[in-house]
Amino acid sequence: MSVNRHTGSEQAALWNGPAGRAWVDAQPSLDRLFAPFEDMLVHEARATAAHRVLDVGCGTGATTLAMARALGAGGRCVGADISAPMIATARSRAEREGAAASFICADVQRHAFEPVSFDLIVSRFGVMFFDSPVQAFGNLRHAASKGAALRAIAWRSAAENPFMTTGERAAAPLLPSLPPRKPGAPGQFAFADRQRVASILEESGWGGIDVRPVDVECAMPGSDLIGYITRLGPVGLVLQDAGEPVRTQVIDAMRAAFAPYVHGADVRFTAACWMIGAQAS
């Protein structure tokens, strides 16, 4: 299926290539890890009494499917993502579950959504990757009905999320080709600056803006750790082309670096995030 995306988009290439495939492979582990955030968004859906929900950057569909279960037969849940591999997985999951959810493979910055068609727009870590965030949120505002709510969860700064950069710090001396993170560029920590987030929403036509910090305890089985740190993020991408000796050295270094997060059979850390709220007036 073709993807509605801007020609040459780095994010489109990334998520339709190695990053998208890695997230598909890691789907069960990531669903467990990020389940607390899914629960938070489902709570928001119930609190707003929404019936028509758009899940932005839905990935492999966990949050969209949870929304569909919560809303029941009277709800309409749509997941949108730029990644064809992840959307294919989401559709397969929905079909197996018999869920009242549908999925579109599209760049939500430019996709022609039906106007005023959603009364709640949510996202679990899916809004930080726009190359034109004002355009993206303006397009989402166009798709929102009057009074519709926006509820999106995004990471705060890298400094507040040391777990997320532990692998990079440990691997950097062994991987000279590891790309540095660029502050403000599309990516995991693009929304670190609270005022920038509020300004983007204001400029794109949203009102009732509320960006508040949330700290969430996350956990994964210790058996998932090596797969997580060697497949995902900047290190995971570089390791795909690394030789076995280097790969072994990197894994050993990262395993030691993550030791403070290992508690018995589990890996635990605190995720420092924003709960981003706004309203279509």
Number of C-alpha atoms within 10 A of each C-alpha: 6 7 16 17 18 13 8 8 11 13 20 22 16 15 20 17 14 17 22 23 19 21 21 19 16 17 18 13 17 17 17 15 17 20 15 15 21 21 14 14 24 21 14 17 23 13 9 13 12 19 19 22 27 26 27 24 27 29 32 32 29 24 27 34 27 18 32 25 17 14 21 13 11 9 16 19 26 22 29 25 25 27 27 23 22 27 26 18 17 25 20 14 17 20 13 9 12 10 19 20 24 20 22 21 24 22 22 23 21 16 18 14 14 10 13 15 16 25 23 26 28 28 27 24 22 20 24 22 19 20 16 13 19 19 17 21 23 21 20 27 25 20 23 27 18 15 13 23 27 27 21 22 26 24 25 23 19 17 12 15 17 15 18 16 15 15 24 24 15 20 22 16 12 15 17 9 10 17 13 9 16 10 14 14 14 19 20 21 23 23 26 22 15 16 11 13 21 20 13 19 25 17 14 19 18 23 18 14 17 18 19 12 16 16 13 14 12 16 19 20 16 15 12 15 17 14 14 18 21 21 21 19 19 18 23 21 18 18 21 12 9 14 9 10 8 14 19 12 13 23 18 14 18 21 18 11 17 17 10 12 15 17 12 9 10 14 20 19 17 16 19 20 24 24 21 22 21 22 23 22 14
